[in-house]
Structures are given as C-alpha cells and as structure tokens.
Amino acid sequence: MNGLEAATIQCPYCWELIEITIDCSVSSQEYVEDCEVCCRPIVLNVILSPDGLPDNVQVKREN
C-alpha cells in the first residue's frame, strides 16, 4: 500500500482529538508532531500491520 493514512489521536497535554497523517512507507517509526490545538510536541510511535495500514499508534508527552 505505502501511501498516506489518516488517524485520530488524543493530545496527551490538552486531551483534544486531532487528526494526523501517517506515512505508510515505513513499517515502524517514531517522530514528533505538534498538537494543532495547544502547539505542544507529541511523540508518536507508529507500527504498521502486515497489510501496510497503521496498526498501533501510541502518543506520549515529549518531556
């Protein structure tokens, strides 16, 4: 598949639900993305399923 997929996460700071875009060309990734609401950095850990779709998306505070 290796495209882009949308996922909804909850910000670990302000608790708002936000939609992120995941690059499905990498099967396991960790990166930082700022919350669209409170602008704080969120660490995302993404693991794709064997069919190339987001299977496990975990979020945590950067600090």
Secondary structure, 3 states (H helix, E strand, C coil): CCCEEEEEEECCCCCCEEEEEEECCCCEEEEEEECCCCCCEEEEEEEECCCCCEEEEEEEECC
